[in-house]
Amino acid sequence: MKSDERITNFEKSRQFSADIHALIPGGAHTYSKGDDQFPANAPAAISHGKGAHVWDLDGNEFIDCSMGLTSVCIGHGYEPVAQAVCEAAFKGTNFQRPAAMELEAARLFLDTVQSGDMVKFAKNGSTVTTAAVKLARAFTGRNRVAIAREHNFFSYDDWFIVTTPCDRGIPSKVREMTAAFSYNDYESVENLLKDDDHDIACLIMEPVKFDPPRNDFLHKVAALCKDRGVLLILDEMISGFKWGLQGAHNYYGVKPDMSTWGKGIANGFSACALTGRAEIMELGGIRRQGDDKLFLISTTHGAETTGLAAMMATIREFNKHDMITSNWARGEFLKSRLEDVVTRNGLAHELQLIGYPCLFALVCKNAEGVPDDRFRTLMMQEMIANHVLFQGLFYPTWSHQQPELDVMVQAFEEACGVYRAAVDAGTTDNFLVGPPAKPVFRKKI
């Protein structure tokens, strides 16, 4: 990689972008991967990846900062995981009865995450979060769901999407089924549950985003939920296998009624999980003769052997190499060096690194100190031009070794120089090429 040469050739990417929108709505199967989420100089498609490196259609090479929306927890094409997937595929991926691997996978996963008595596997995070909501409603006999408003995504299903500006196509009555509280605001949770007729079946939130829980927030909420007969669901989609193999809720020492897992538990392969207390999870079973049946999760590909094999191999590799400890150490090193770059460029007022060493984000502000999508897009543009595929997150994995970290810091240094000039000019005009990136959840296209 010639990291000292700016990337300027995106000819094949531009053609790809023009073609794909004619066949696939949005031009991608995840809105976060869409053209409107990146600057004009971003690669439109990735042809392949290896470790922390990815290549686009024009042959440009980048260091991947967020690793497939943080789903690739070790590295692209990591051979021990890929080999396990190949071996499983050659033995058959789907059968008329459960694969023998399903029991082995369930035991390993529950022993690893140490959260809950039973597990249900699926392919998508939305599947398991919605299943958790259904179980909570059945268990409590209540209807409403309370979500943390600061946590930006729980499901593509109606119960969550209706709370966003993108509520088109969802009956307005659905909105009444979801309430909101604020993370780290215990009083907002108390207010939701203070009346006996609150009708709240469950609270769902991430254990942590970037700001740490304050004033014993998680423990106080868990105790209040137990007192009020409300189920606590902690969403470990992002935090799982980053704060630790047991997730962020174990890191903080809080125990939920159910937890949901996905993204980085299978090194980019499709594997998600719902875990919970047996008395709750068993409502989705078939052993309680005479009880009303709860149709929980029933998906043809939910326990496909390739995904489960990837998950088991990922867990074993994490344990073999103590990857959690390694990721934290390199994350601390990277964050410290990036903060030094910010200070040297006099940008402490405009650029802020928030979060933990295992996963942190860059907040981009204008000269007035206000978060600004134009300046955020400028930073992305300059990082990409300097060989780092960047969307605002820094996710250190086993594949981000010293050479990769050096390239990331060098690219950040170059980007901060341009950012400093734009701040001094008070505008991104003449610096930003093309329109700024847009929020995923917005009312108008």
C-alpha positions as CSV (number, residue, x, y, z in Angstrom):
1,M,0.0,0.0,0.0
2,K,1.4,3.4,-1.1
3,S,-0.2,5.3,1.7
4,D,1.5,8.6,0.7
5,E,-0.4,8.8,-2.6
6,R,-3.9,10.2,-2.6
7,I,-6.6,8.1,-4.2
8,T,-8.3,9.8,-7.1
9,N,-9.4,7.1,-9.4
10,F,-13.0,5.9,-8.9
11,E,-14.1,5.4,-12.5
12,K,-15.5,1.9,-12.1
13,S,-17.1,2.8,-8.8
14,R,-19.1,5.6,-10.5
15,Q,-20.4,3.2,-13.1
16,F,-21.3,0.6,-10.5
17,S,-23.2,3.1,-8.5
18,A,-25.2,4.2,-11.6
19,D,-26.0,0.6,-12.5
20,I,-26.9,-0.8,-9.1
21,H,-29.6,1.8,-8.3
22,A,-31.6,0.6,-11.3
23,L,-31.8,-2.9,-9.9
24,I,-31.7,-2.6,-6.1
25,P,-33.7,0.0,-4.2
26,G,-31.3,2.2,-2.3
27,G,-28.3,0.7,-4.1
28,A,-27.5,-1.5,-1.2
29,H,-29.2,-3.9,1.2
30,T,-28.3,-1.9,4.3
31,Y,-29.1,1.8,4.3
32,S,-25.9,2.5,6.3
33,K,-23.9,1.3,3.2
34,G,-25.8,3.6,0.8
35,D,-24.2,6.3,-1.4
36,D,-25.9,9.0,0.7
37,Q,-23.9,7.9,3.7
38,F,-20.5,8.6,2.2
39,P,-18.7,11.5,0.4
40,A,-18.5,11.6,-3.4
41,N,-15.0,10.1,-3.4
42,A,-16.0,6.9,-1.6
43,P,-15.7,3.5,-3.3
44,A,-19.1,2.4,-4.5
45,A,-18.4,-1.3,-3.9
46,I,-15.7,-3.5,-2.4
47,S,-14.4,-6.3,-4.5
48,H,-12.6,-8.2,-1.7
49,G,-10.9,-7.9,1.6
50,K,-8.1,-9.6,3.6
51,G,-7.5,-8.9,7.3
52,A,-8.1,-5.2,7.8
53,H,-7.6,-4.3,4.1
54,V,-10.2,-4.0,1.4
55,W,-10.0,-3.2,-2.3
56,D,-12.5,-1.5,-4.5
57,L,-13.4,-2.1,-8.2
58,D,-10.7,0.3,-9.3
59,G,-8.0,-1.6,-7.4
60,N,-7.7,1.1,-4.7
61,E,-6.6,-0.4,-1.3
62,F,-7.9,0.9,2.0
63,I,-7.6,0.1,5.7
64,D,-11.1,-0.8,6.9
65,C,-12.0,1.3,10.0
66,S,-15.5,-0.1,10.9
67,M,-15.1,-3.7,9.5
68,G,-18.5,-4.3,7.9
69,L,-20.6,-2.2,10.4
70,T,-18.5,-3.9,13.1
71,S,-19.6,-7.3,12.1
72,V,-16.2,-8.5,11.1
73,C,-14.7,-8.9,14.5
74,I,-11.3,-10.6,13.6
75,G,-10.6,-9.8,9.9
76,H,-11.8,-10.2,6.4
77,G,-11.2,-13.7,5.1
78,Y,-9.8,-14.9,8.4
79,E,-8.7,-18.4,7.5
80,P,-9.7,-20.5,10.6
81,V,-13.2,-19.1,10.4
82,A,-13.4,-19.4,6.7
83,Q,-12.1,-23.0,6.9
84,A,-14.8,-24.0,9.5
85,V,-17.4,-22.5,7.2
86,C,-16.1,-24.5,4.2
87,E,-16.1,-27.7,6.2
88,A,-19.6,-27.2,7.4
89,A,-20.8,-26.3,3.8
90,F,-19.4,-29.5,2.4
91,K,-21.4,-31.5,5.0
92,G,-24.7,-29.8,4.2
93,T,-26.1,-26.5,5.3
94,N,-29.8,-27.3,6.0
95,F,-31.7,-30.4,6.8
96,Q,-35.3,-31.6,7.4
97,R,-34.5,-31.9,11.1
98,P,-32.2,-29.9,13.3
99,A,-28.5,-30.2,12.5
100,A,-26.5,-31.9,15.2
101,M,-24.3,-28.8,15.3
102,E,-27.2,-26.8,16.8
103,L,-26.9,-28.4,20.2
104,E,-23.1,-27.9,20.2
105,A,-23.5,-24.3,19.1
106,A,-26.1,-23.6,21.8
107,R,-23.9,-25.0,24.6
108,L,-20.8,-23.2,23.4
109,F,-22.6,-19.9,23.0
110,L,-24.4,-20.0,26.4
111,D,-21.2,-21.1,28.1
112,T,-19.3,-18.2,26.4
113,V,-21.7,-15.3,26.9
114,Q,-23.0,-16.5,30.3
115,S,-26.2,-14.6,29.9
116,G,-29.5,-16.6,30.0
117,D,-30.4,-20.3,30.2
118,M,-31.6,-20.8,26.7
119,V,-30.8,-19.5,23.2
120,K,-32.6,-19.0,19.9
121,F,-30.4,-18.4,16.8
122,A,-31.4,-16.4,13.8
123,K,-29.8,-14.6,10.8
124,N,-30.6,-11.0,11.5
125,G,-30.6,-8.8,14.6
126,S,-34.0,-7.5,13.9
127,T,-35.4,-11.0,14.1
128,V,-34.1,-11.6,17.7
129,T,-35.0,-8.1,19.1
130,T,-38.5,-8.5,17.8
131,A,-38.7,-12.0,19.2
132,A,-37.6,-10.6,22.6
133,V,-40.4,-8.0,22.5
134,K,-42.9,-10.7,21.7
135,L,-41.8,-12.9,24.6
136,A,-41.9,-9.9,26.9
137,R,-45.5,-9.1,25.9
138,A,-46.5,-12.7,26.4
139,F,-44.7,-13.1,29.7
140,T,-46.0,-9.8,31.3
141,G,-49.5,-9.6,29.6
142,R,-48.7,-6.0,28.7
143,N,-48.3,-4.4,25.2
144,R,-46.0,-1.4,25.1
145,V,-42.2,-1.3,24.5
146,A,-39.9,1.3,26.0
147,I,-36.8,2.2,24.0
148,A,-33.7,4.3,24.7
149,R,-34.1,7.3,22.4
150,E,-30.3,7.9,22.1
151,H,-29.8,4.4,20.7
152,N,-30.3,4.7,17.0
153,F,-31.3,1.2,15.9
154,F,-33.1,-1.8,17.3
155,S,-35.0,-3.3,14.4
156,Y,-36.3,-2.8,11.0
157,D,-39.7,-3.9,12.2
158,D,-42.6,-1.5,12.7
159,W,-42.5,-1.2,16.5
160,F,-39.1,0.6,16.2
161,I,-39.2,2.2,12.7
162,V,-42.4,4.0,13.6
163,T,-40.4,6.0,16.2
164,T,-38.1,7.4,13.5
165,P,-38.8,10.0,10.8
166,C,-39.0,7.1,8.3
167,D,-42.5,6.0,9.4
168,R,-44.0,5.9,5.9
169,G,-45.9,2.7,5.3
170,I,-46.6,2.0,9.0
171,P,-50.1,2.4,10.5
172,S,-50.2,5.4,12.8
173,K,-51.7,3.2,15.6
174,V,-48.5,1.3,15.9
175,R,-46.8,4.4,17.3
176,E,-48.9,4.0,20.4
177,M,-47.2,0.7,21.2
178,T,-43.7,2.3,21.7
179,A,-42.6,4.7,24.4
180,A,-39.2,6.3,24.9
181,F,-36.9,7.1,27.8
182,S,-33.4,8.7,27.9
183,Y,-30.2,6.7,28.6
184,N,-28.6,7.9,31.9
185,D,-31.8,9.7,32.9
186,Y,-33.2,7.5,35.6
187,E,-36.1,9.9,36.2
188,S,-37.3,9.4,32.6
189,V,-37.6,5.6,33.3
190,E,-39.4,6.2,36.6
191,N,-41.9,8.4,34.9
192,L,-42.8,5.7,32.4
193,L,-43.4,3.1,35.1
194,K,-44.9,5.2,37.9
195,D,-48.5,4.4,37.1
196,D,-49.9,1.0,37.7
197,D,-51.5,1.0,34.2
198,H,-48.3,1.9,32.3
199,D,-48.8,-1.1,30.1
200,I,-45.0,-1.4,29.5
201,A,-43.9,-5.0,28.8
202,C,-40.2,-4.3,28.4
203,L,-37.4,-1.8,28.3
204,I,-34.8,-2.3,25.6
205,M,-31.5,-0.5,25.3
206,E,-27.8,-1.0,24.6
207,P,-25.8,-1.5,27.8
208,V,-23.6,1.3,26.6
209,K,-23.0,3.4,23.4
210,F,-20.2,5.8,23.7
211,D,-21.0,7.6,26.9
212,P,-20.6,5.3,30.0
213,P,-23.6,4.7,32.3
214,R,-23.6,7.2,35.2
215,N,-24.9,7.1,38.7
216,D,-25.4,3.4,38.7
217,F,-28.0,3.9,35.9
218,L,-28.1,0.3,34.6
219,H,-28.4,-1.3,38.1
220,K,-31.1,1.1,39.2
221,V,-33.1,0.5,36.0
222,A,-32.7,-3.3,36.4
223,A,-34.0,-3.0,40.0
224,L,-36.9,-0.8,39.0
225,C,-37.9,-3.1,36.1
226,K,-37.9,-6.1,38.5
227,D,-40.0,-4.1,41.1
228,R,-42.5,-3.1,38.4
229,G,-42.8,-6.5,36.7
230,V,-41.2,-5.1,33.5
231,L,-38.6,-7.2,31.5
232,L,-35.2,-5.7,30.8
233,I,-33.7,-6.5,27.4
234,L,-30.1,-5.5,26.8
235,D,-29.2,-5.3,23.1
236,E,-25.6,-6.5,22.7
237,M,-25.7,-6.3,18.8
238,I,-22.9,-3.7,18.8
239,S,-21.3,-4.2,22.2
240,G,-21.1,-8.0,22.3
241,F,-17.6,-9.4,21.7
242,K,-16.1,-5.9,22.1
243,W,-16.3,-5.1,25.8
244,G,-15.9,-8.8,26.4
245,L,-17.1,-12.1,25.2
246,Q,-19.8,-11.8,27.8
247,G,-20.9,-8.5,26.5
248,A,-21.0,-5.0,28.0
249,H,-23.7,-5.9,30.5
250,N,-21.3,-8.3,32.2
251,Y,-18.6,-5.6,32.0
252,Y,-20.9,-3.4,34.1
253,G,-22.2,-6.3,36.3
254,V,-25.9,-6.0,35.4
255,K,-28.1,-8.9,34.6
256,P,-30.9,-8.6,32.0
257,D,-34.0,-10.8,31.6
258,M,-33.0,-11.2,27.9
259,S,-30.1,-10.1,25.7
260,T,-29.7,-10.0,22.0
261,W,-26.5,-10.7,20.1
262,G,-25.3,-10.3,16.5
263,K,-22.9,-8.5,14.2
264,G,-19.5,-9.5,15.6
265,I,-20.2,-12.9,16.9
266,A,-19.3,-14.8,13.7
267,N,-16.6,-12.7,12.0
268,G,-19.0,-11.2,9.4
269,F,-21.1,-14.4,8.8
270,S,-24.8,-14.2,9.5
271,A,-25.4,-15.4,13.0
272,C,-27.5,-13.7,15.7
273,A,-28.9,-14.9,19.0
274,L,-31.5,-14.3,21.7
275,T,-30.7,-15.5,25.2
276,G,-32.8,-15.3,28.3
277,R,-34.2,-16.8,31.4
278,A,-35.7,-20.3,30.9
279,E,-39.1,-19.4,32.2
280,I,-39.3,-16.6,29.6
281,M,-37.7,-18.4,26.6
282,E,-39.7,-21.6,27.2
283,L,-42.8,-19.7,26.2
284,G,-41.6,-20.2,22.7
285,G,-41.2,-23.9,23.1
286,I,-43.5,-26.9,22.7
287,R,-43.1,-28.8,26.0
288,R,-45.9,-27.1,27.9
289,Q,-48.8,-29.3,27.0
290,G,-52.1,-27.5,27.1
291,D,-50.6,-24.0,27.1
292,D,-51.4,-21.5,24.4
293,K,-48.6,-21.6,21.7
294,L,-46.4,-18.6,21.2
295,F,-45.0,-18.5,17.7
296,L,-41.5,-17.2,18.4
297,I,-38.9,-17.5,15.7
298,S,-39.3,-20.0,12.9
299,T,-36.9,-19.3,10.0
300,T,-35.6,-21.8,7.5
301,H,-32.1,-20.4,7.6
302,G,-31.9,-19.4,11.2
303,A,-29.6,-22.2,12.3
304,E,-27.8,-22.7,8.9
305,T,-24.7,-24.7,9.7
306,T,-22.3,-22.3,8.0
307,G,-23.3,-19.4,10.3
308,L,-23.1,-21.5,13.4
309,A,-19.7,-22.9,12.3
310,A,-18.4,-19.4,11.8
311,M,-19.7,-18.4,15.3
312,M,-18.1,-21.4,17.0
313,A,-14.8,-20.9,15.2
314,T,-14.9,-17.1,16.1
315,I,-15.3,-17.9,19.8
316,R,-12.5,-20.4,19.8
317,E,-10.2,-18.0,18.0
318,F,-11.0,-15.2,20.5
319,N,-10.2,-17.5,23.4
320,K,-7.1,-18.9,21.8
321,H,-5.5,-15.5,21.1
322,D,-7.0,-13.5,24.0
323,M,-8.3,-11.1,21.3
324,I,-10.4,-9.0,23.7
325,T,-7.3,-7.9,25.7
326,S,-5.3,-7.4,22.5
327,N,-8.1,-5.2,20.9
328,W,-8.4,-3.0,24.0
329,A,-4.6,-2.5,24.1
330,R,-4.3,-1.5,20.5
331,G,-7.4,0.6,20.8
332,E,-5.9,2.6,23.7
333,F,-2.7,3.1,21.6
334,L,-4.7,4.2,18.5
335,K,-7.0,6.6,20.4
336,S,-4.0,8.2,22.2
337,R,-2.2,8.8,19.0
338,L,-5.3,10.3,17.3
339,E,-5.9,12.6,20.3
340,D,-2.3,13.8,19.9
341,V,-3.0,14.6,16.3
342,V,-6.1,16.6,17.2
343,T,-4.1,18.6,19.8
344,R,-1.2,19.3,17.5
345,N,-3.6,20.7,14.9
346,G,-5.4,22.8,17.4
347,L,-8.8,21.1,16.8
348,A,-9.8,20.1,20.3
349,H,-12.8,22.4,20.0
350,E,-13.9,20.8,16.7
351,L,-13.0,17.2,16.9
352,Q,-13.8,14.9,19.8
353,L,-13.1,11.2,20.2
354,I,-15.7,9.5,22.3
355,G,-16.2,6.0,23.5
356,Y,-14.0,3.1,24.7
357,P,-10.8,1.7,23.3
358,C,-12.7,-1.3,21.9
359,L,-15.0,1.0,19.9
360,F,-14.9,4.8,19.6
361,A,-16.2,7.5,17.4
362,L,-15.2,10.8,16.0
363,V,-17.6,13.8,16.6
364,C,-17.0,16.4,13.9
365,K,-18.0,20.0,14.6
366,N,-17.7,23.3,12.8
367,A,-15.9,26.5,13.9
368,E,-18.8,27.3,16.2
369,G,-18.5,23.9,18.0
370,V,-21.7,22.5,16.5
371,P,-21.8,19.0,15.0
372,D,-22.0,19.5,11.3
373,D,-22.6,16.9,8.5
374,R,-20.6,18.9,6.1
375,F,-17.5,18.9,8.2
376,R,-18.1,15.2,9.1
377,T,-18.2,14.4,5.4
378,L,-15.1,16.4,4.8
379,M,-13.2,14.2,7.4
380,M,-14.5,11.1,5.7
381,Q,-13.5,12.4,2.3
382,E,-9.9,13.1,3.4
383,M,-9.5,9.8,5.3
384,I,-10.7,7.9,2.2
385,A,-8.4,9.9,-0.1
386,N,-5.6,8.8,2.2
387,H,-6.4,5.0,2.1
388,V,-8.6,4.6,5.1
389,L,-12.3,3.7,4.6
390,F,-13.9,5.8,7.3
391,Q,-17.4,6.4,8.3
392,G,-16.9,7.9,11.8
393,L,-16.0,4.8,13.8
394,F,-12.7,3.3,14.9
395,Y,-13.1,-0.5,15.6
396,P,-9.8,-2.1,16.4
397,T,-9.7,-5.8,15.6
398,W,-7.0,-8.6,15.6
399,S,-6.2,-7.6,12.0
400,H,-5.4,-4.0,12.9
401,Q,-1.7,-4.5,13.8
402,Q,1.0,-1.9,14.0
403,P,1.3,-1.2,10.2
404,E,-2.4,-0.7,9.9
405,L,-2.6,1.6,12.9
406,D,0.3,3.6,11.4
407,V,-1.6,4.1,8.2
408,M,-4.7,5.2,10.1
409,V,-2.8,7.7,12.1
410,Q,-1.0,9.1,9.1
411,A,-4.3,9.4,7.2
412,F,-5.8,11.2,10.2
413,E,-2.9,13.6,10.3
414,E,-3.4,14.5,6.6
415,A,-7.2,14.8,7.1
416,C,-6.8,17.1,10.1
417,G,-4.6,19.5,8.1
418,V,-7.5,19.9,5.6
419,Y,-10.0,20.1,8.4
420,R,-8.0,22.9,10.1
421,A,-8.0,24.9,6.9
422,A,-11.8,24.5,6.5
423,V,-12.3,25.5,10.1
424,D,-10.2,28.6,9.6
425,A,-12.2,29.4,6.5
426,G,-15.4,28.9,8.4
427,T,-16.8,26.7,5.6
428,T,-16.3,23.5,3.7
429,D,-16.8,25.3,0.4
430,N,-13.8,24.6,-1.9
431,F,-12.8,21.7,0.4
432,L,-15.7,19.2,0.2
433,V,-16.4,17.6,-3.2
434,G,-20.0,16.8,-3.7
435,P,-22.9,16.9,-1.2
436,P,-22.6,16.1,2.5
437,A,-23.6,12.7,3.8
438,K,-27.1,12.5,5.2
439,P,-28.7,10.8,8.3
440,V,-30.2,7.4,7.6
441,F,-33.3,8.3,9.5
442,R,-34.7,11.4,7.8
443,K,-38.2,12.4,6.6
444,K,-37.3,13.4,3.0
445,I,-34.9,11.6,0.6
